[in-house]
Amino acid sequence: MDLIVIGDSRHQILSHLLEQKMGATVEELMGVLKVSRTSINQHIAVLEREGYVRKAEQRRTAGRPVRCYALTENGQNFFPKKYSWFSKVLLSTLQEQLGDDKLSSYMYDLGLKMSADLIPRLVGKNRIERVAEIVRIMNETGFRASEIDAEPSDKLPRVECTNCVYHDLAKDYPAVCRFDIGFLSGLMGAEVEHQSCMHREATACRFRFKPYS
């Protein structure tokens, strides 16, 4: 939910709490927004319900404890961060140091490494069940993934993604796509063919698991 659309007052509350790491009281928020206690309580109730604000440790004021409110992790993440900028700087530096081919290999190996922690989720599953679990894993990491029909000569479904979580990066650094190949290869324990790619003018990214030799 975009809180700026709901109202500027709630955005002001989040902005103030971002600066007050130990939290703020209703009275302090009343002073910042210049609104009534009832109004602040109503805004806080919504922000709590949406998971942006939490009750913090009480503070003693004039000898009595007073309730404080602070940002949750979701509240912290409401404010833009420069992850994309940092990633581009990092990839640019790696490309200069390694060159295109070695960067591609590096991204593939990184995908393999990242898949290792998820292997337990695939233990005991046959290959078709593994594809279904891999689709679930990809959706959990931000992809809009689904199973699609196998190639006529294959038995395994393919994986299709209709979005790219690295869209801006992959436009400038195609080697980023090798991360996905390594990740999927590590999960399935098989080579992966990147049949189509949105950065090559396709409508979706499609991945085929190659049969064992």
Secondary structure as a PSIPRED ss2 file (coil, helix, strand):
# PSIPRED VFORMAT (PSIPRED V4.0)

   1 M C   1.000  0.000  0.000
   2 D C   1.000  0.000  0.000
   3 L H   0.000  1.000  0.000
   4 I H   0.000  1.000  0.000
   5 V H   0.000  1.000  0.000
   6 I H   0.000  1.000  0.000
   7 G C   1.000  0.000  0.000
   8 D H   0.000  1.000  0.000
   9 S H   0.000  1.000  0.000
  10 R H   0.000  1.000  0.000
  11 H H   0.000  1.000  0.000
  12 Q H   0.000  1.000  0.000
  13 I H   0.000  1.000  0.000
  14 L H   0.000  1.000  0.000
  15 S H   0.000  1.000  0.000
  16 H H   0.000  1.000  0.000
  17 L H   0.000  1.000  0.000
  18 L H   0.000  1.000  0.000
  19 E H   0.000  1.000  0.000
  20 Q C   1.000  0.000  0.000
  21 K C   1.000  0.000  0.000
  22 M C   1.000  0.000  0.000
  23 G C   1.000  0.000  0.000
  24 A E   0.000  0.000  1.000
  25 T E   0.000  0.000  1.000
  26 V H   0.000  1.000  0.000
  27 E H   0.000  1.000  0.000
  28 E H   0.000  1.000  0.000
  29 L H   0.000  1.000  0.000
  30 M H   0.000  1.000  0.000
  31 G H   0.000  1.000  0.000
  32 V H   0.000  1.000  0.000
  33 L H   0.000  1.000  0.000
  34 K C   1.000  0.000  0.000
  35 V C   1.000  0.000  0.000
  36 S C   1.000  0.000  0.000
  37 R H   0.000  1.000  0.000
  38 T H   0.000  1.000  0.000
  39 S H   0.000  1.000  0.000
  40 I H   0.000  1.000  0.000
  41 N H   0.000  1.000  0.000
  42 Q H   0.000  1.000  0.000
  43 H H   0.000  1.000  0.000
  44 I H   0.000  1.000  0.000
  45 A H   0.000  1.000  0.000
  46 V H   0.000  1.000  0.000
  47 L H   0.000  1.000  0.000
  48 E H   0.000  1.000  0.000
  49 R H   0.000  1.000  0.000
  50 E C   1.000  0.000  0.000
  51 G C   1.000  0.000  0.000
  52 Y C   1.000  0.000  0.000
  53 V E   0.000  0.000  1.000
  54 R E   0.000  0.000  1.000
  55 K E   0.000  0.000  1.000
  56 A E   0.000  0.000  1.000
  57 E E   0.000  0.000  1.000
  58 Q E   0.000  0.000  1.000
  59 R E   0.000  0.000  1.000
  60 R E   0.000  0.000  1.000
  61 T E   0.000  0.000  1.000
  62 A C   1.000  0.000  0.000
  63 G C   1.000  0.000  0.000
  64 R E   0.000  0.000  1.000
  65 P E   0.000  0.000  1.000
  66 V E   0.000  0.000  1.000
  67 R E   0.000  0.000  1.000
  68 C E   0.000  0.000  1.000
  69 Y E   0.000  0.000  1.000
  70 A E   0.000  0.000  1.000
  71 L E   0.000  0.000  1.000
  72 T C   1.000  0.000  0.000
  73 E H   0.000  1.000  0.000
  74 N H   0.000  1.000  0.000
  75 G H   0.000  1.000  0.000
  76 Q H   0.000  1.000  0.000
  77 N H   0.000  1.000  0.000
  78 F C   1.000  0.000  0.000
  79 F C   1.000  0.000  0.000
  80 P C   1.000  0.000  0.000
  81 K C   1.000  0.000  0.000
  82 K C   1.000  0.000  0.000
  83 Y H   0.000  1.000  0.000
  84 S H   0.000  1.000  0.000
  85 W H   0.000  1.000  0.000
  86 F H   0.000  1.000  0.000
  87 S H   0.000  1.000  0.000
  88 K H   0.000  1.000  0.000
  89 V H   0.000  1.000  0.000
  90 L H   0.000  1.000  0.000
  91 L H   0.000  1.000  0.000
  92 S H   0.000  1.000  0.000
  93 T H   0.000  1.000  0.000
  94 L H   0.000  1.000  0.000
  95 Q H   0.000  1.000  0.000
  96 E H   0.000  1.000  0.000
  97 Q H   0.000  1.000  0.000
  98 L H   0.000  1.000  0.000
  99 G C   1.000  0.000  0.000
 100 D H   0.000  1.000  0.000
 101 D H   0.000  1.000  0.000
 102 K H   0.000  1.000  0.000
 103 L H   0.000  1.000  0.000
 104 S H   0.000  1.000  0.000
 105 S H   0.000  1.000  0.000
 106 Y H   0.000  1.000  0.000
 107 M H   0.000  1.000  0.000
 108 Y H   0.000  1.000  0.000
 109 D H   0.000  1.000  0.000
 110 L H   0.000  1.000  0.000
 111 G H   0.000  1.000  0.000
 112 L H   0.000  1.000  0.000
 113 K H   0.000  1.000  0.000
 114 M H   0.000  1.000  0.000
 115 S H   0.000  1.000  0.000
 116 A H   0.000  1.000  0.000
 117 D H   0.000  1.000  0.000
 118 L H   0.000  1.000  0.000
 119 I H   0.000  1.000  0.000
 120 P H   0.000  1.000  0.000
 121 R H   0.000  1.000  0.000
 122 L H   0.000  1.000  0.000
 123 V C   1.000  0.000  0.000
 124 G C   1.000  0.000  0.000
 125 K C   1.000  0.000  0.000
 126 N C   1.000  0.000  0.000
 127 R H   0.000  1.000  0.000
 128 I H   0.000  1.000  0.000
 129 E H   0.000  1.000  0.000
 130 R H   0.000  1.000  0.000
 131 V H   0.000  1.000  0.000
 132 A H   0.000  1.000  0.000
 133 E H   0.000  1.000  0.000
 134 I H   0.000  1.000  0.000
 135 V H   0.000  1.000  0.000
 136 R H   0.000  1.000  0.000
 137 I H   0.000  1.000  0.000
 138 M H   0.000  1.000  0.000
 139 N H   0.000  1.000  0.000
 140 E H   0.000  1.000  0.000
 141 T C   1.000  0.000  0.000
 142 G C   1.000  0.000  0.000
 143 F C   1.000  0.000  0.000
 144 R C   1.000  0.000  0.000
 145 A E   0.000  0.000  1.000
 146 S E   0.000  0.000  1.000
 147 E E   0.000  0.000  1.000
 148 I E   0.000  0.000  1.000
 149 D C   1.000  0.000  0.000
 150 A C   1.000  0.000  0.000
 151 E C   1.000  0.000  0.000
 152 P C   1.000  0.000  0.000
 153 S C   1.000  0.000  0.000
 154 D C   1.000  0.000  0.000
 155 K C   1.000  0.000  0.000
 156 L C   1.000  0.000  0.000
 157 P C   1.000  0.000  0.000
 158 R E   0.000  0.000  1.000
 159 V E   0.000  0.000  1.000
 160 E E   0.000  0.000  1.000
 161 C E   0.000  0.000  1.000
 162 T C   1.000  0.000  0.000
 163 N C   1.000  0.000  0.000
 164 C C   1.000  0.000  0.000
 165 V C   1.000  0.000  0.000
 166 Y C   1.000  0.000  0.000
 167 H H   0.000  1.000  0.000
 168 D H   0.000  1.000  0.000
 169 L H   0.000  1.000  0.000
 170 A H   0.000  1.000  0.000
 171 K H   0.000  1.000  0.000
 172 D H   0.000  1.000  0.000
 173 Y C   1.000  0.000  0.000
 174 P H   0.000  1.000  0.000
 175 A H   0.000  1.000  0.000
 176 V H   0.000  1.000  0.000
 177 C H   0.000  1.000  0.000
 178 R H   0.000  1.000  0.000
 179 F H   0.000  1.000  0.000
 180 D H   0.000  1.000  0.000
 181 I H   0.000  1.000  0.000
 182 G H   0.000  1.000  0.000
 183 F H   0.000  1.000  0.000
 184 L H   0.000  1.000  0.000
 185 S H   0.000  1.000  0.000
 186 G H   0.000  1.000  0.000
 187 L H   0.000  1.000  0.000
 188 M H   0.000  1.000  0.000
 189 G C   1.000  0.000  0.000
 190 A C   1.000  0.000  0.000
 191 E C   1.000  0.000  0.000
 192 V E   0.000  0.000  1.000
 193 E E   0.000  0.000  1.000
 194 H E   0.000  0.000  1.000
 195 Q E   0.000  0.000  1.000
 196 S E   0.000  0.000  1.000
 197 C C   1.000  0.000  0.000
 198 M H   0.000  1.000  0.000
 199 H H   0.000  1.000  0.000
 200 R H   0.000  1.000  0.000
 201 E C   1.000  0.000  0.000
 202 A C   1.000  0.000  0.000
 203 T C   1.000  0.000  0.000
 204 A C   1.000  0.000  0.000
 205 C E   0.000  0.000  1.000
 206 R E   0.000  0.000  1.000
 207 F E   0.000  0.000  1.000
 208 R E   0.000  0.000  1.000
 209 F E   0.000  0.000  1.000
 210 K C   1.000  0.000  0.000
 211 P C   1.000  0.000  0.000
 212 Y C   1.000  0.000  0.000
 213 S C   1.000  0.000  0.000
